[in-house]
Amino acid sequence: MRKKLNLDTWNRKEHFLFFKQMQEPFFGVTTTIDCTKAYSKSRELGISFFLFYLHKTLQAINEIESFRYRIIEDEIYIFDRIDASATIMREDKTFGFSYIEFDENLKTFETICKTEIDRIQTTTGLFTREYPENLIHFSALP
């Protein structure tokens, strides 16, 4: 579900209009993070570290309204939920883009992820389905 943000009353309107004119108005963030505690917690829970950190990252993203903004046809929409598209490696060393619905419950999220990972690993190509607009993209260098 999404709702349109009223640009006329938004205090960041001027910033939006300025940056949307740029050729590449997007950015990526790369940083070093100590994940020792998160890794230990994933081991303690018996869940893969990938699924654990993906869940915790999506949890944080979904708690911050501005991370749920998406620009669609020059309008800003606020989504109720942001899901993930992560690269999933296949046995032949290619990968595909997944669609993983976020769920607050870690066990439910783990089930959703495992189903999608299995689906990607039995398909070919980068894009294996239609992707909704409420995504954040994740990838890692091997």
DSSP file (Angstrom, degrees, kcal/mol; ACC not computed):
  #  RESIDUE AA STRUCTURE BP1 BP2  ACC     N-H-->O    O-->H-N    N-H-->O    O-->H-N    TCO  KAPPA ALPHA  PHI   PSI    X-CA   Y-CA   Z-CA
    1    1 A M              0   0    0      0, 0.0    79,-2.7     0, 0.0    80,-0.4   0.000 360.0 360.0 360.0 143.5    0.0    0.0    0.0
    2    2 A R  E     -A   79   0A   0     77,-0.2     2,-0.4    78,-0.1    77,-0.2  -0.966 360.0-157.9-140.6 157.2    1.2    3.5   -0.8
    3    3 A K  E     -A   78   0A   0     75,-1.8    75,-3.0    -2,-0.3     2,-0.3  -0.995  28.5-110.8-135.5 146.4    0.0    7.1   -0.4
    4    4 A K  E     -A   77   0A   0     -2,-0.4     2,-0.4    73,-0.2    73,-0.3  -0.543  28.5-130.0 -76.1 134.6    1.1   10.2   -2.3
    5    5 A L        -     0   0    0     71,-3.1     2,-1.1    -2,-0.3    71,-0.4  -0.682  22.7-119.0 -81.4 135.4    3.1   12.7   -0.3
    6    6 A N    >>  -     0   0    0     -2,-0.4     3,-0.9     1,-0.2     4,-0.6  -0.657  27.4-169.4 -78.4 102.1    1.7   16.2   -0.6
    7    7 A L  G >4 S+     0   0    0     -2,-1.1     3,-0.7     1,-0.2    -1,-0.2   0.829  79.5  63.0 -63.4 -33.8    4.7   18.0   -2.2
    8    8 A D  G 34 S+     0   0    0      1,-0.2    -1,-0.2    -3,-0.1    -2,-0.1   0.779 112.6  34.1 -65.9 -26.7    3.1   21.5   -1.7
    9    9 A T  G <4 S+     0   0    0     -3,-0.9     2,-0.4     4,-0.0    -1,-0.2   0.381  92.1 112.7-107.6   3.0    3.2   21.1    2.1
   10   10 A W    X<  -     0   0    0     -3,-0.7     3,-1.5    -4,-0.6     4,-0.2  -0.621  61.8-144.9 -81.2 130.2    6.4   19.1    2.4
   11   11 A N  T 3  S+     0   0    0     -2,-0.4     3,-0.2     1,-0.3     4,-0.1   0.601  99.5  54.4 -70.6  -9.8    9.3   20.9    4.1
   12   12 A R  T 3> S+     0   0    0      1,-0.1     4,-2.5     2,-0.1    -1,-0.3   0.210  72.6 110.8-106.2  14.5   11.8   19.2    1.8
   13   13 A K  H <> S+     0   0    0     -3,-1.5     4,-2.7     1,-0.2     5,-0.2   0.915  76.7  51.0 -54.9 -48.8   10.1   20.2   -1.5
   14   14 A E  H  > S+     0   0    0      1,-0.2     4,-1.8    -4,-0.2    -1,-0.2   0.886 111.4  48.2 -59.3 -40.4   12.9   22.6   -2.5
   15   15 A H  H  > S+     0   0    0      2,-0.2     4,-2.7     1,-0.2     5,-0.3   0.916 111.4  50.0 -66.8 -43.5   15.5   19.9   -1.9
   16   16 A F  H  X S+     0   0    0     -4,-2.5     4,-2.5     1,-0.2    -2,-0.2   0.942 111.1  48.3 -59.6 -49.1   13.5   17.4   -3.9
   17   17 A L  H  < S+     0   0    0     -4,-2.7     4,-0.5     1,-0.2    -1,-0.2   0.850 113.4  49.1 -63.1 -34.3   13.0   19.7   -6.9
   18   18 A F  H >< S+     0   0    0     -4,-1.8     3,-0.8    -5,-0.2     4,-0.2   0.961 116.7  38.5 -67.7 -52.5   16.8   20.6   -6.8
   19   19 A F  H >< S+     0   0    0     -4,-2.7     3,-1.5     1,-0.2    -2,-0.2   0.788 104.6  66.3 -75.1 -27.6   18.1   17.0   -6.7
   20   20 A K  T 3< S+     0   0    0     -4,-2.5    -1,-0.2     1,-0.3    -2,-0.1   0.702  94.2  62.3 -68.6 -16.0   15.5   15.4   -9.1
   21   21 A Q  T <  S+     0   0    0     -3,-0.8    -1,-0.3    -4,-0.5    -2,-0.2   0.619  82.3 103.5 -81.2 -12.8   17.0   17.5  -11.9
   22   22 A M  S <  S-     0   0    0     -3,-1.5    -3,-0.0    -4,-0.2    -4,-0.0  -0.378  79.2-125.3 -72.5 148.7   20.4   15.8  -11.6
   23   23 A Q  S    S+     0   0    0      1,-0.3    -1,-0.1    -2,-0.1    -4,-0.0   0.878 107.5  23.4 -60.4 -39.4   21.3   13.2  -14.2
   24   24 A E        +     0   0    0      1,-0.1    -1,-0.3     2,-0.0    -3,-0.1  -0.718  69.7 169.9-129.2  80.4   22.0   10.6  -11.5
   25   25 A P        +     0   0    0      0, 0.0     2,-0.3     0, 0.0    -1,-0.1   0.108  52.4  89.9 -83.8  26.8   20.0   11.7   -8.4
   26   26 A F        -     0   0    0      2,-0.0     2,-0.3     0, 0.0    -2,-0.0  -0.751  52.9-171.2-116.3 163.7   20.7    8.4   -6.6
   27   27 A F        -     0   0    0     -2,-0.3     2,-0.3     2,-0.0     0, 0.0  -0.984  12.0-142.9-150.1 160.7   23.5    7.3   -4.3
   28   28 A G        -     0   0    0     -2,-0.3     2,-0.5     2,-0.0    -2,-0.0  -0.874  13.1-140.1-121.5 157.7   24.8    4.2   -2.6
   29   29 A V        +     0   0    0     -2,-0.3     2,-0.4     2,-0.0    -2,-0.0  -0.975  18.9 176.3-122.9 129.2   26.3    3.7    0.8
   30   30 A T        +     0   0    0     -2,-0.5     2,-0.3     2,-0.0    -2,-0.0  -0.999  15.7 148.9-130.0 130.6   29.3    1.5    1.6
   31   31 A T        -     0   0    0     -2,-0.4     2,-0.5     2,-0.0    -2,-0.0  -0.978  46.6-104.5-153.6 163.0   30.8    1.3    5.0
   32   32 A T        -     0   0    0     -2,-0.3     2,-0.4     2,-0.0    -2,-0.0  -0.825  38.6-177.0 -92.9 129.4   32.6   -1.1    7.3
   33   33 A I        -     0   0    0     -2,-0.5     2,-0.9     2,-0.0    -2,-0.0  -0.990  28.9-127.7-129.3 134.9   30.4   -2.4   10.1
   34   34 A D        +     0   0    0     -2,-0.4     3,-0.3     1,-0.1     4,-0.2  -0.736  30.8 174.2 -80.6 109.3   31.4   -4.7   13.0
   35   35 A C     >  +     0   0    0     -2,-0.9     4,-3.2     1,-0.2     5,-0.3   0.116  39.2 117.1-103.5  19.1   28.9   -7.5   12.7
   36   36 A T  H  > S+     0   0    0      1,-0.2     4,-2.4     2,-0.2    -1,-0.2   0.915  79.7  43.3 -55.5 -48.1   30.4   -9.7   15.4
   37   37 A K  H  > S+     0   0    0     -3,-0.3     4,-2.4     2,-0.2    -1,-0.2   0.902 115.4  48.9 -66.9 -40.8   27.4   -9.6   17.7
   38   38 A A  H  > S+     0   0    0      2,-0.2     4,-2.4     1,-0.2    -2,-0.2   0.907 111.5  49.9 -65.2 -40.8   24.9  -10.0   14.8
   39   39 A Y  H  X S+     0   0    0     -4,-3.2     4,-2.1     2,-0.2    -2,-0.2   0.930 111.6  48.4 -62.6 -44.8   26.9  -13.0   13.6
   40   40 A S  H  X S+     0   0    0     -4,-2.4     4,-2.5    -5,-0.3    -2,-0.2   0.906 111.2  50.5 -61.3 -41.9   26.9  -14.6   17.0
   41   41 A K  H  X S+     0   0    0     -4,-2.4     4,-2.2     1,-0.2    -1,-0.2   0.896 108.3  52.0 -64.7 -40.2   23.1  -14.0   17.4
   42   42 A S  H  X>S+     0   0    0     -4,-2.4     5,-2.4     2,-0.2     4,-0.8   0.901 111.4  47.4 -63.2 -39.4   22.5  -15.6   14.0
   43   43 A R  H ><5S+     0   0    0     -4,-2.1     3,-0.6     2,-0.2    -2,-0.2   0.921 110.7  51.9 -64.9 -43.8   24.5  -18.7   15.1
   44   44 A E  H 3<5S+     0   0    0     -4,-2.5    -2,-0.2     1,-0.2    -1,-0.2   0.875 113.9  43.4 -60.2 -38.4   22.6  -18.7   18.4
   45   45 A L  H 3<5S-     0   0    0     -4,-2.2    -1,-0.2    -5,-0.1    -2,-0.2   0.576 110.0-123.0 -84.6 -10.3   19.3  -18.7   16.6
   46   46 A G  T <<5 +     0   0    0     -4,-0.8     2,-0.3    -3,-0.6    -3,-0.2   0.823  68.9 127.6  72.4  31.3   20.4  -21.2   14.0
   47   47 A I      < -     0   0    0     -5,-2.4    -1,-0.3    -6,-0.2    -2,-0.1  -0.900  67.9 -96.3-119.2 148.9   19.6  -18.9   11.1
   48   48 A S     >  -     0   0    0     -2,-0.3     4,-2.2     1,-0.1     5,-0.1  -0.307  28.3-126.4 -62.8 146.7   22.0  -17.9    8.3
   49   49 A F  H  > S+     0   0    0      1,-0.2     4,-3.1     2,-0.2     5,-0.3   0.895 109.2  57.7 -61.1 -40.1   23.9  -14.6    8.8
   50   50 A F  H  > S+     0   0    0      1,-0.2     4,-2.2     2,-0.2    -1,-0.2   0.939 109.9  42.6 -55.0 -50.4   22.6  -13.4    5.4
   51   51 A L  H  > S+     0   0    0      2,-0.2     4,-2.2     1,-0.2    -1,-0.2   0.870 114.6  52.0 -67.3 -35.6   19.0  -13.8    6.4
   52   52 A F  H  X S+     0   0    0     -4,-2.2     4,-2.4     2,-0.2    -2,-0.2   0.953 113.4  41.3 -65.7 -50.2   19.6  -12.4    9.8
   53   53 A Y  H  X S+     0   0    0     -4,-3.1     4,-2.4     1,-0.2     5,-0.2   0.862 113.8  53.9 -69.9 -32.3   21.3   -9.2    8.7
   54   54 A L  H  X S+     0   0    0     -4,-2.2     4,-2.5    -5,-0.3    -1,-0.2   0.930 110.7  46.8 -63.4 -44.1   18.8   -8.8    5.8
   55   55 A H  H  X S+     0   0    0     -4,-2.2     4,-2.3     2,-0.2    -2,-0.2   0.935 113.9  46.7 -62.2 -47.5   15.9   -9.0    8.3
   56   56 A K  H  X S+     0   0    0     -4,-2.4     4,-2.0     2,-0.2    -1,-0.2   0.873 112.8  50.0 -65.9 -36.9   17.5   -6.5   10.7
   57   57 A T  H  X S+     0   0    0     -4,-2.4     4,-2.6     2,-0.2    -1,-0.2   0.935 112.2  46.7 -66.1 -46.0   18.3   -4.1    7.9
   58   58 A L  H  X S+     0   0    0     -4,-2.5     4,-2.6     1,-0.2    -2,-0.2   0.861 108.6  56.8 -63.8 -34.8   14.8   -4.2    6.5
   59   59 A Q  H  X S+     0   0    0     -4,-2.3     4,-0.9    -5,-0.2    -1,-0.2   0.937 110.4  43.6 -60.1 -46.5   13.4   -3.8   10.0
   60   60 A A  H >X S+     0   0    0     -4,-2.0     4,-0.8     1,-0.2     3,-0.6   0.917 113.1  51.7 -65.4 -44.1   15.4   -0.6   10.4
   61   61 A I  H >< S+     0   0    0     -4,-2.6     3,-0.9     1,-0.2     6,-0.3   0.909 108.8  50.7 -59.3 -43.2   14.5    0.7    6.9
   62   62 A N  H 3< S+     0   0    0     -4,-2.6    -1,-0.2     1,-0.2    -2,-0.2   0.683 104.4  58.4 -72.6 -17.2   10.8    0.1    7.6
   63   63 A E  H << S+     0   0    0     -4,-0.9     2,-0.7    -3,-0.6    -1,-0.2   0.663  95.5  71.2 -82.7 -17.1   10.9    2.0   10.8
   64   64 A I  S XX S-     0   0    0     -3,-0.9     3,-1.3    -4,-0.8     4,-0.5  -0.889  70.9-154.2-108.0 113.3   12.2    5.2    9.1
   65   65 A E  G >4 S+     0   0    0     -2,-0.7     3,-2.2     1,-0.3    14,-0.2   0.882  91.7  56.7 -54.7 -45.4    9.5    6.9    7.0
   66   66 A S  G >4 S+     0   0    0      1,-0.3     3,-0.9     2,-0.2    -1,-0.3   0.748 100.4  59.7 -64.5 -21.3   11.9    8.7    4.6
   67   67 A F  G <4 S+     0   0    0     -3,-1.3    -1,-0.3    -6,-0.3    -2,-0.2   0.630 100.5  57.6 -76.3 -12.8   13.5    5.3    3.7
   68   68 A R  G << S+     0   0    0     -3,-2.2    11,-2.4    -4,-0.5     2,-0.2   0.314  82.2 112.1 -98.4   7.1   10.0    4.2    2.5
   69   69 A Y  E <   -B   78   0A   0     -3,-0.9     2,-0.3     9,-0.2     9,-0.2  -0.578  43.1-177.8 -77.5 142.6    9.7    7.1    0.0
   70   70 A R  E     -B   77   0A   0      7,-2.2     7,-2.8    -2,-0.2     2,-0.6  -0.995  23.0-134.2-139.4 140.0    9.7    6.2   -3.7
   71   71 A I  E     +B   76   0A   0     -2,-0.3     2,-0.5     5,-0.2     5,-0.2  -0.840  28.3 174.9 -94.8 121.1    9.6    8.5   -6.7
   72   72 A I  E >  S-B   75   0A   0      3,-2.9     3,-1.3    -2,-0.6    -2,-0.1  -0.971  70.1 -20.8-131.8 115.2    7.1    7.4   -9.3
   73   73 A E  T 3  S-     0   0    0     -2,-0.5    -1,-0.1     1,-0.3     3,-0.1   0.924 126.8 -51.6  50.4  51.9    6.5    9.5  -12.3
   74   74 A D  T 3  S+     0   0    0      1,-0.2     2,-0.3   -54,-0.0    -1,-0.3   0.597 118.9 108.3  63.7  15.1    7.8   12.7  -10.6
   75   75 A E  E <   - B   0  72A   0     -3,-1.3    -3,-2.9   -69,-0.0     2,-0.5  -0.911  66.4-129.6-117.0 148.9    5.5   12.1   -7.5
   76   76 A I  E     - B   0  71A   0    -71,-0.4   -71,-3.1    -2,-0.3     2,-0.4  -0.860  25.2-171.6-100.5 129.9    6.7   11.0   -4.1
   77   77 A Y  E     -AB   4  70A   0     -7,-2.8    -7,-2.2    -2,-0.5     2,-0.6  -0.923  17.2-143.2-119.2 145.9    4.9    8.1   -2.5
   78   78 A I  E     -AB   3  69A   0    -75,-3.0   -75,-1.8    -2,-0.4     2,-0.3  -0.943  20.8-151.6-107.0 118.4    5.2    6.7    1.0
   79   79 A F  E     -A    2   0A   0    -11,-2.4   -77,-0.2    -2,-0.6     3,-0.1  -0.634  15.7-138.6 -89.8 147.5    5.0    2.9    1.1
   80   80 A D  S    S+     0   0    0    -79,-2.7     2,-0.3    -2,-0.3    -1,-0.1   0.819  90.1  17.1 -68.3 -31.3    3.6    1.0    4.1
   81   81 A R        -     0   0    0    -80,-0.4     2,-0.5   -13,-0.1    -1,-0.2  -1.000  64.6-148.7-147.2 140.7    6.4   -1.6    3.7
   82   82 A I        -     0   0    0     -2,-0.3    53,-0.2   -24,-0.2     2,-0.2  -0.948  19.2-166.6-109.9 130.5    9.7   -1.9    1.9
   83   83 A D  E     -c  135   0B   0     51,-3.1    53,-1.5    -2,-0.5     2,-0.3  -0.484  18.0-109.8-105.3 179.0   10.8   -5.3    0.6
   84   84 A A  E     -cD 136 100B   0     16,-2.6    16,-3.2    51,-0.2     2,-0.5  -0.842  14.7-164.7-117.4 148.3   14.1   -6.5   -0.6
   85   85 A S  E     +c  137   0B   0     51,-2.2    53,-2.7    -2,-0.3     2,-0.3  -0.943  26.9 175.5-123.5 108.4   15.7   -7.5   -3.9
   86   86 A A  E     -c  138   0B   0     -2,-0.5    12,-2.2    51,-0.2     2,-0.3  -0.840  35.5-108.9-112.4 149.1   18.9   -9.2   -3.1
   87   87 A T  E     -E   97   0C   0     51,-1.5     2,-0.5    -2,-0.3    10,-0.2  -0.618  33.1-158.9 -74.9 134.2   21.3  -10.9   -5.6
   88   88 A I  E     -E   96   0C   0      8,-2.5     8,-1.8    -2,-0.3     2,-0.2  -0.971  11.0-134.1-120.3 121.3   21.2  -14.7   -5.1
   89   89 A M  E     -E   95   0C   0     -2,-0.5     6,-0.2     6,-0.2     2,-0.2  -0.454  16.9-150.5 -74.9 142.1   24.1  -16.8   -6.3
   90   90 A R    >   -     0   0    0      4,-3.2     3,-1.9    -2,-0.2    31,-0.1  -0.666  30.1-104.8-106.0 166.9   23.5  -20.0   -8.4
   91   91 A E  T 3  S+     0   0    0      1,-0.3    -1,-0.1    30,-0.2     4,-0.0   0.825 120.3  58.2 -59.7 -32.9   25.5  -23.1   -8.5
   92   92 A D  T 3  S-     0   0    0      1,-0.1    -1,-0.3     2,-0.1     3,-0.1   0.304 120.9-107.4 -83.5  11.8   26.8  -22.1  -12.0
   93   93 A K  S <  S+     0   0    0     -3,-1.9     2,-0.2     1,-0.3    -2,-0.1   0.563  86.4 114.2  73.3  11.9   28.2  -18.8  -10.5
   94   94 A T        -     0   0    0     31,-0.0    -4,-3.2    -6,-0.0     2,-0.3  -0.526  52.6-148.9 -93.4 174.9   25.6  -16.7  -12.1
   95   95 A F  E     -E   89   0C   0     -6,-0.2     2,-0.3    -2,-0.2    -6,-0.2  -0.962   7.8-152.2-142.2 162.9   23.0  -14.8  -10.0
   96   96 A G  E     -E   88   0C   0     -8,-1.8    -8,-2.5    -2,-0.3     2,-0.5  -0.921  27.7-107.3-130.4 158.2   19.5  -13.6  -10.2
   97   97 A F  E     -Ef  87 127C   0     29,-3.1    31,-0.5    -2,-0.3   -10,-0.2  -0.756  38.6-154.8 -88.1 127.1   17.6  -10.8   -8.6
   98   98 A S        -     0   0    0    -12,-2.2     2,-0.4    -2,-0.5    19,-0.1  -0.413  13.2-141.4 -93.4 169.7   15.2  -11.9   -5.9
   99   99 A Y        -     0   0    0    -14,-0.2     2,-0.6    -2,-0.1   -14,-0.2  -0.939  23.5-178.7-130.9 111.9   12.0  -10.4   -4.5
  100  100 A I  B     -D   84   0B   0    -16,-3.2   -16,-2.6    -2,-0.4     2,-0.3  -0.938  18.8-142.3-119.0 113.2   11.8  -11.0   -0.7
  101  101 A E        -     0   0    0     -2,-0.6     2,-0.2   -18,-0.2   -18,-0.1  -0.542  23.4-122.6 -73.2 134.6    8.8   -9.7    1.2
  102  102 A F        +     0   0    0     -2,-0.3     2,-0.4   -44,-0.1    -1,-0.1  -0.562  30.3 179.8 -78.0 139.7    9.6   -8.3    4.6
  103  103 A D        -     0   0    0     -2,-0.2     6,-0.2     1,-0.1   -44,-0.1  -0.992  30.0-137.6-137.1 135.3    7.9   -9.8    7.6
  104  104 A E  S    S+     0   0    0     -2,-0.4     2,-0.5     4,-0.1    -1,-0.1   0.845  87.4  83.3 -58.0 -35.8    8.5   -8.6   11.2
  105  105 A N  S  > S-     0   0    0      1,-0.2     4,-2.7    -3,-0.1     5,-0.2  -0.603  73.3-150.4 -76.7 120.6    8.6  -12.2   12.4
  106  106 A L  H  > S+     0   0    0     -2,-0.5     4,-2.5     1,-0.2    -1,-0.2   0.879  94.4  49.6 -60.7 -41.8   12.1  -13.6   11.9
  107  107 A K  H  > S+     0   0    0      2,-0.2     4,-1.9     1,-0.2    -1,-0.2   0.911 112.8  47.0 -66.4 -41.8   11.0  -17.2   11.4
  108  108 A T  H  > S+     0   0    0      2,-0.2     4,-2.3     1,-0.2    -2,-0.2   0.922 112.7  50.3 -63.3 -43.4    8.3  -16.2    8.9
  109  109 A F  H  X S+     0   0    0     -4,-2.7     4,-2.8     1,-0.2    -2,-0.2   0.897 107.5  54.0 -60.8 -41.7   10.9  -14.0    7.1
  110  110 A E  H  X S+     0   0    0     -4,-2.5     4,-2.6     2,-0.2    -1,-0.2   0.906 108.8  48.7 -59.7 -42.7   13.3  -17.0    7.0
  111  111 A T  H  X S+     0   0    0     -4,-1.9     4,-2.0     2,-0.2    -2,-0.2   0.920 111.4  49.3 -63.6 -44.7   10.6  -19.2    5.3
  112  112 A I  H  X S+     0   0    0     -4,-2.3     4,-2.1     1,-0.2    -2,-0.2   0.929 113.1  48.0 -59.3 -46.3    9.9  -16.5    2.8
  113  113 A C  H  X S+     0   0    0     -4,-2.8     4,-3.0     1,-0.2     5,-0.2   0.925 109.9  50.3 -62.2 -47.0   13.6  -16.1    2.0
  114  114 A K  H  X S+     0   0    0     -4,-2.6     4,-2.3     1,-0.2    -1,-0.2   0.884 110.2  50.7 -62.5 -38.1   14.3  -19.8    1.7
  115  115 A T  H  X S+     0   0    0     -4,-2.0     4,-1.9     2,-0.2    -1,-0.2   0.920 113.8  44.7 -63.7 -43.7   11.4  -20.2   -0.8
  116  116 A E  H  X S+     0   0    0     -4,-2.1     4,-2.6     2,-0.2    -2,-0.2   0.886 111.5  52.2 -70.4 -38.8   12.6  -17.3   -2.9
  117  117 A I  H  X S+     0   0    0     -4,-3.0     4,-2.4     1,-0.2    -2,-0.2   0.931 110.1  49.1 -62.0 -45.0   16.3  -18.4   -2.8
  118  118 A D  H  X S+     0   0    0     -4,-2.3     4,-0.7    -5,-0.2    -1,-0.2   0.901 111.0  51.1 -59.5 -41.1   15.1  -21.9   -4.0
  119  119 A R  H >< S+     0   0    0     -4,-1.9     3,-1.0     1,-0.2    -2,-0.2   0.934 111.1  46.8 -63.3 -46.7   13.1  -20.3   -6.8
  120  120 A I  H >< S+     0   0    0     -4,-2.6     3,-1.6     1,-0.2    -1,-0.2   0.898 108.2  56.2 -62.6 -40.6   16.0  -18.1   -8.0
  121  121 A Q  H 3< S+     0   0    0     -4,-2.4    -1,-0.2     1,-0.3   -30,-0.2   0.625 107.7  49.1 -71.0 -11.6   18.4  -21.1   -7.9
  122  122 A T  T << S+     0   0    0     -3,-1.0    -1,-0.3    -4,-0.7     2,-0.2   0.227 106.5  67.4-109.1  13.1   16.1  -23.1  -10.2
  123  123 A T  S <  S-     0   0    0     -3,-1.6     2,-0.3     2,-0.1     5,-0.1  -0.692  70.6-134.6-119.7 176.3   15.7  -20.3  -12.8
  124  124 A T        +     0   0    0     -2,-0.2    -2,-0.1     3,-0.1   -28,-0.0  -0.884  58.1  42.7-126.7 162.7   18.1  -18.6  -15.3
  125  125 A G  S    S-     0   0    0     -2,-0.3     3,-0.1     1,-0.1   -28,-0.1   0.011  82.3 -90.8  89.5 162.8   18.6  -14.9  -16.1
  126  126 A L  S    S+     0   0    0      1,-0.2   -29,-3.1   -30,-0.2     2,-0.7   0.936 113.1  45.7 -74.9 -49.6   18.9  -11.8  -14.0
  127  127 A F  B     +f   97   0C   0    -31,-0.2    -1,-0.2     1,-0.1   -29,-0.1  -0.866  59.5 166.0-104.2 114.4   15.2  -10.8  -13.9
  128  128 A T        +     0   0    0     -2,-0.7     2,-0.3   -31,-0.5    -1,-0.1   0.298  63.6   3.1-113.6   7.9   12.9  -13.8  -13.2
  129  129 A R  S    S-     0   0    0    -32,-0.1     2,-0.3   -31,-0.1   -32,-0.1  -0.957  90.0 -68.1-169.8 178.1    9.7  -12.0  -12.4
  130  130 A E        -     0   0    0     -2,-0.3    -2,-0.0    -3,-0.1     0, 0.0  -0.654  48.0-146.0 -79.7 144.4    8.0   -8.6  -12.2
  131  131 A Y        -     0   0    0     -2,-0.3     4,-0.1   -46,-0.0   -32,-0.0  -0.952   7.9-131.4-117.8 132.5    9.3   -6.5   -9.4
  132  132 A P        -     0   0    0      0, 0.0     3,-0.2     0, 0.0    -1,-0.0  -0.154  22.8-113.5 -73.1 174.5    7.2   -4.0   -7.4
  133  133 A E  S    S+     0   0    0      1,-0.2     2,-0.9   -63,-0.0    -2,-0.0   0.590  99.4  81.0 -85.7 -11.7    8.2   -0.4   -6.7
  134  134 A N  S    S+     0   0    0    -64,-0.1   -51,-3.1   -50,-0.0     2,-0.3  -0.282  71.8 123.1 -93.9  50.5    8.6   -0.8   -3.0
  135  135 A L  E     -c   83   0B   0     -2,-0.9     2,-0.4    -3,-0.2   -51,-0.2  -0.766  46.5-161.7-113.6 154.5   12.1   -2.3   -3.1
  136  136 A I  E     -c   84   0B   0    -53,-1.5   -51,-2.2    -2,-0.3     2,-0.4  -0.988  29.3-130.7-123.4 140.1   15.5   -1.7   -1.7
  137  137 A H  E     -c   85   0B   0     -2,-0.4     2,-0.4   -53,-0.2   -51,-0.2  -0.741  21.5-171.6 -99.9 137.1   18.4   -3.5   -3.6
  138  138 A F  E     +c   86   0B   0    -53,-2.7   -51,-1.5    -2,-0.4     2,-0.3  -0.975  13.8 154.2-124.4 136.4   21.1   -5.5   -1.8
  139  139 A S        -     0   0    0     -2,-0.4     2,-0.3   -53,-0.2   -51,-0.0  -0.981  20.1-157.8-153.6 160.8   24.2   -7.0   -3.3
  140  140 A A        -     0   0    0     -2,-0.3    -2,-0.0   -53,-0.1   -54,-0.0  -0.988  25.5-114.7-137.8 146.9   27.7   -8.0   -2.2
  141  141 A L              0   0    0     -2,-0.3    -2,-0.0     1,-0.1     0, 0.0  -0.669 360.0 360.0 -79.7 133.7   30.9   -8.5   -4.1
  142  142 A P              0   0    0      0, 0.0    -1,-0.1     0, 0.0     0, 0.0   0.519 360.0 360.0 -69.4 360.0   32.0  -12.1   -4.0
